[in-house]
Amino acid sequence: MEMSDIYRYIVSMVSISIILIGDLKAGGRSTRISKIFGFLIFILLYYFTNYSLFQITLLLTTIIISLIISLYTVNYSELKYGTNSLQLLVDGLAISIIMTLGSRYLLEFIMFWLSSEIIGFLAIAYDALVGVNMPAMNASIKYLIFSMIPTDITLFMLLALTNFENMLTMPITGLSFDLSPSILTVIAFLGFMAKAAIVPLHFWLPDAHSMAPSPISAFLSGIMVKMGIYGFTILTYSKLNIDSAFSMLLIFGLFTAIYGALQAIYQRDIKRLLAYSTISHTGTIAIFIAFYIKLLDPVFIYAVIVYSLAHALYKAALFSDSGFIEVLTHDRNIDNLGYIYRIAPIESLSAMISILSIFGMPPAIGFLAKILAFSSLLHYIAKDWIYLFTLTIISIEISLSIIYSTKYLSAHIKLGKEIDNFSNINLKALNLIPYVLLLSIASIALTPIAFTIYGGDVVSAIKIDVLLIYIATIPLLIFILIALYTSFKQSILLRKQ
């Protein structure tokens, strides 16, 4: 163990202690200050280890999302459950994921991964544990069977392939597991496919995401499924059966992308809609990992990194928004909603920003993700029919995402929709708005940081153009949002008259 590892553990212990102190307080400013300092100290992990580009991106994204969701939970837990008991599970899940992504060695990686799975199991079952919604226990058991167990088999197989002395001495990326036999490649990828909710091991995700409290759903969708994607990238350093790995990820990724999007379109529950949307997007990300395994062109990894970053931000924001809607209206059925913009116009605009990112519109980071996705495939489109076919499937997936995203937005905005029972509205939910807005703004603020980091011939060729588009569209977006806010406020005034 090196001195840098000791520093990592010291930073982690200090961060965890400060966050725990905040959780044990009764709430208020001191609790929030403790959380802010606690999570931000985790950023120091970056200075003590040479992380891979994807690892550091996921780690920093997780820290940002964890901080905002933790602050969001302070109010959410009190409003929905009348207690702050959810707070410990939310922060525990956040810390375990941060420690997993910040791990340098295989043994600590597996230890923290297993910890995150156990806490995730309890978090999904939270509503059942407190007696609010008993079916949540069934969702957590499904998560155990279809997500935890297959992934654990993969992790312990990797452990078995590693010499004991290397478990805590050699970085994960330097282990180079020998997975050249086809059966070992299949087992390894199946485990991480389960965590990423790739068909046919996706069954756990819709129920888990819809039954869990919204802060937990934000973590599951925004971050935890990315642990499966991160697992794929670890395997790319190994000796693989290339044909088996490529075929698995490409075929199941293509099917998952379309299946998840079609399912999302037919959902009425806003959280189940978002859950199936996550399945669709992870399928798309898996496709680009498949091409990276086949071609070893870094542009595909850049696409994976930016797409994962974009999805993490806007899905965390939208699941937080769904929690706001549920606390405000006590309803999650899209058919019964549509009047949120009359009560909370800022919240509706926040949701709109995240949805614009799903659309791939500038200046949101989803725009850069779509640019990289199409550029990576167009670079090879003349070489083989598979690239044209994949491009067609992804174009269909994006078109379907516009349909279900517009459907989700209708939970906020349906022209002429009136509030059926105003006495059922919990206006204390308005305290959640700043945190949803922060997550939505992050999807715009991180765009220039994202595209200046990543290189490659294709990426470099579009950097200046993307920057100019980003700068030009920010004033336009601000103008549109102000115009919409003014219209919403006018609608509220006319209704009162």
N, C-alpha and C positions, 0 to 999 in steps of 0.2 A: 504494500500500500504506500502511495506517494503522499508527500505533504499536501499536494493539491486536493487529494481525496479527504484528508483531515479537515482542510478548510471548507470543502463542500459540506461535510457532515456538521461542522460548527454552524455554517450559514443556515442549514436546514433546521437544526435544533433551535436556533434563535428565532427563526421565522415561525416555526410551529408553536413555540412557547408564547410568542406575542399574540398569535391568532387565537390560541386557546384562552389566554387571559381575556381577550375581547369577548369570546363566547361565554365566559363565566360571569361577565358583568351583566347588569340588568338591562342594558341597552343605552341608547342615547349617544351623545357625541363621543364619549370615551371608547365605546365599543367600536364605532366606525373608524376612529383614529387608529386603534389597535389593529384592525383588519387591514387598513391601508398600508401601515408600516410593515405589518407581518408579510403580506403578499409581495410588496415591492422589494423587500430584502431578498426574496427568492431570485430576483434578477441577477444577483451577484454570482449565482451558480455559473453564469455564462463566462465569467472571468477565470474560472479555475479548471476548466476542462475544454478540450478541443472537440466540440460536438460537430456532428454532421450538419449540413445545411438544413435538411428536413427536420432533424431533431431540435435544433435551436429555434427554428420557426415555430414548431409545435409547442415547445416549452414556453417561449415568450407569449405566444397566443393564449396558451392555457392560463398563464399567470394573469394576463389582462382580463380574460373572461371570468376567471375565478374571483378576482377582486370585485368586479361589478356584480356578479351573481350573488356573492356573499353579502354584499351591502343590500342588494335587492331582497334577499331572504329575511333580513332583519324585520322588514315590514310585512312581507308576504306571510311569514309563519304566524305572526301575531294576528293578522287579518283573517286568515283562513282557519287556523287551528286554535287561536287564543293562547298560544304558548310559543316559546322559542326553541322547543326540543328539536325541530327540524334543522336548526342552525348547525348543530354538531355534526349531523350526517352530511350536510352540504359541504362544510369545511373539511370534514374528514375525507370525503370523496375527492375534493379539489386537491388536497395535500397529497393523497396517495397517487393521484394521476401525475402531479408535478414531480413527485419523487421517482415515479416510473420513467417518465420522459427524461429526467435528469440523471438517470443511472448510467454509470460508465461500464460496469462489469455485469456479466450474465447473472450471477447469483443474486445481486441486489436488484437487478431488473426483474427477475422472476418473483422475488420476495415482495416487492412493492406492487407488481402486477396482480399477484394473488390478493394482496390487501385491498386493492381497488375493486376487485371483483366481489369480495365479501361485503365491503361497504356498499357497493352498488346493489347487491342482492337485498340488503336491509333497506336501502333507500327506496327501491322500487316497491317493496312491501310496506312502506311507511303508513300509507292510508289504512291498510289492514291491521297493522300493529296498534294503531291508535283507535281502531274501531269505526273509522269513517267509511271505508269502502273495502269490504272483504274480498272481492274479486282481484284486488291488487296482489294478494298472495299467490293466486294462480299465475299471474303475469311474472312474478319474481321466480317462481318455480320453472316456468317456461324459459326464462332468461338463464337459469342454472343449467338446464338440460341442453339448450341449443347454442348458448354462447360460452358459458364458463367451461363446461366439460371438454368440448372439442379443443378449445384454446389451451387448456391445461395439458392435454395430451401432447400437443405440439411443443409446449414449453419444456415439459419433462423429457421429451425425446431429444430436444436440443441440449438439455442438460446432460443426458446420457452420452451424447456424442462429443462432449467436451472433457478434456483431461481435468482432473480435480484441481491441479495446481494453476490452471488457467482461469478458473471461475472468478477469482478475485484479484487476478494480476494482469490479464490481457483484456483490452477494450473489446466490447461486443463486435465492433466492425472488423476487428483483426482476427477473430476466431475462425472464420471461413469454414463453416460446417460442411461436411461431406454429405451432400444430399443427392449425389449423382444417380443412385438407383431411383427409378421412376416412382416406386412406392413411397420412398422417403420424401420425395418432392411433393407428392400428392398429399400425404399426411400433414406435412408442414404447412402447406398453403390452405388446406381445409380448415385448420385451426384458426388461422388469422382471417379466413373468409367468414367464419362464424362470428368473430368479434366485429368485423366490418359489416355484418348483416348482408352478405352477398348470397343470392339464391344459389342453392336450395337451403341454406342455413340462416334464413332471415326471419323465421317464424316468431322469434322472441321479441323482435323490435317493435312492431305496432302496438302490442299490448303493453309492453314495458314502458314505452315512451308516453302512451296516453294515460296509463294508470298512475304513473309516478307523479309526485308533486312537480309543478312546473320548473322550479330551479334545478331539480334532479334531471328532468327531461332536457333542459338546456345543456347540461353536462353530458348526458348520454349521447345526444345527437350532435352537439357541437364538438365535443372532445373525445368521448370514450370510443366511438366507432373509428376515430382517427388512430387510436392505438392499434387497431387491426391493420390500417394502412401503413403505419409505422413498422409493424411487424413484417409486412411485405418488403419494405425497403431494407430491413436487416437481412432478409433472406437473399437479397440481390448481391450481397457480398460473399455468398456461399457458392460451393460447387453444385450447380443445379442440373437437373434434366431439363434443358431449355425448352424442348418441344412440349413436355408435360406442363411446365409452369405457364408458358405462353398460351397454350390451348385452354387451360383451366380458367385463367383470368380473363382472357378475351371472350370466350363463349359465354361464361356465366356473367361476366361484366356487361356484355351487350344485352343479354336477356334481362338482367336486373335493372338496367337503366330504363328500359321500356316498361317492364312490369310495374316497377315502383311508381312511375309517372302515371300510368293508367289507373292504378289503384287510388292514387291521390286524388284524381279527378272525381271519383265517385264517392268520396268521403263526405259526410255531413258534420262529423265531429272535427273541430279545428285542430285538435292535437293529433288525431289519427291522420289527418291530411298531411300535417308536417312530418309525421313519422314515416309515411310512405314516400314522401319527398326525399327524406334522408336516404332511404334504400336506393332510390333512383340515382342520387348523386354519388353515393359510394360505388355504385356499379360503374358510373362514368369514370371515376378516379381509378378504379381497378383496370380499366381498359388501357389507360396511359402507362400504368406500371407494367402491363403485359408487353407493350411495345418497347419500353425501356429494357426489359429483360431480353427481348429479341435483338434489339439494335444497339443497346448501350449508348444511345444518343442522349446527352444531358438535357436536351430541350424537353423531353418527355417527363423527366424528373422535375424540371422547372414548372411544367404544367400541373403536375401532381401537387407540388408545394403550394402554388398560388391558389389552385382550385380548393385545396384542403383549407387554406387560410380563409378564403372567401366564404366557404360553406360553414366553417366553424363560427364566424362572426354573425352572419345573417341568420343562421339557424338558432344560435343562442339568443339573439334579439327577438326572433319570432316566437320561440317557446316562452320567453319572458313576457312577451305581449299576450300570448294565450293565457298565461297565468293572471295577467291584469284583467283580461276580459272575464275570466271565470270568477275572480273575486268581485269585480264590479257588478256583474249581471247574474251570477249564479247559474250560468248557462254556457254551453259550448257548441250548441247546434247552430250552424250557419243560417239555417232557414229562419230562426227566431231572432237573429241579430241583424245588424246593418245600421244601427243608430249610434254607434260608438262615437262617430265624428261630431255628433251633436252635444255630447257630454265632455269628451276629451279630444279636441282637435289636434293637439300636439302629439298625443299617442297615435292617432291615425296617421299623421305625417311620418312619425317614426317607423311605423309598420310599412309605409309606402317606400321609404328609403331602402329598407331591407329587401323589399320585393323588387325594387329597381335593380338591386345587386343580383338577385336571382335571374332577372331578365338579361343581365349582362350589359346594362346601360351605363355609360360613363356619367359621373366620375367614380362610381362605386367600384370596389375591388373585383366584383363579379365580372366587370367589363374586361379587366386584365386577364382574368382566368379564362374567359371565352376566347380572347385574342390568342393566348398561348395554346389553348386546346386546338383551335383551328389551324394555327400556324404550324404546329408540330406535325399534323397529319398532311397538310398541303405540301409540306416539304418533301414528302415521299409519295404523293398521290400518283405520280406517273410511273412508279416502279412496280406496283402490284394492285390488283383489284381490291384486295382486302382493305386498303386505306380509303378508297372511295366508298366502299360498303360501310366501314366504320364511321366515316364522316357523315354519311346519310343517316345512320342510326342516331348519332349524337345530335344531328340537326332536328330529327323527329323528337328526341328527348327534350331539347330546348323548347321546341314549339309546344309540347305538352306541358312543360313547366310554366309557360306563360298562362296556359288555361287554368291550371290548379292554383297558381299564385293569384290570379285575378279573382278566382273563387274565394280564396282566403281573404283577400282585401274586401270582398263583399260583406264579410262579418263586421267590418268597420263602416263601410259606405254603401248604402242603398238609398238612392234618391227617393224621398217621400216616405221613408220608413219611420214610423213613430214609435215611441217607447210605450209598450203595452202596460207596464206597471211600474211607475216611477218609484213607488215605495219599496220596491225590491232592489233598487240600485244602491250599492254601497260606495258612497263618494270618498270614503277613506282610501279606496284603491288608487286614487289620484296620486298618492304619495309614492307609488311605484314608477310613475312616468319618467323621472329623471334617469333612472338606471336603464330603462329600455332605450331611451334617447341616446345615452352614452354608447351603448352597444351598436346602435344604428350609425351614429357618427363615426365610430371606429372603422366601419366598413368603407368609409370615404377617406378618413385621415391616414389610414395605413397603405393606401394605394401607391402613392409616390415612393414610400419606403420599400414596398414589395418589388416594384419593377426596377429600381436602381440597384438592388442586390444581385439579381440574377443575370448571368451572362449568356454566352452561346451566340453563334452566328445569327440564328433566326431572331433571338431576343434582342440582340444589339441593334439589328437593322430596324427595329420598330420602336426603339426606346424614345427617340426624339419626337416621333409622331404621336406616340401615346402620351408623352408629357404635355405636348401642345393641346391635344384633345382634352386631357384632364384639366388643364388650366382654363381652357375656354368654356368648359361645361359647368364648372363650379358656379360662376355668376348666374348662368341660366337656371341651374337647379335651385339656387337660392331664390331667384325671381319666381319660379314656379311654385315653390313651397310657400312663399309669402302670399302669392295670389290665392292658393288653395286655402291657406289659413284664414285669409280675409273672407273668402266665400263661406267657409264653415262657420265663422263667427256671425256672419250676416244671417245664415240659416238659423242659428240659435236665437238671434234677436227677433227675427220674424215669427218664430215659433212661440216665443214668449208673448208677443203681441196678440 
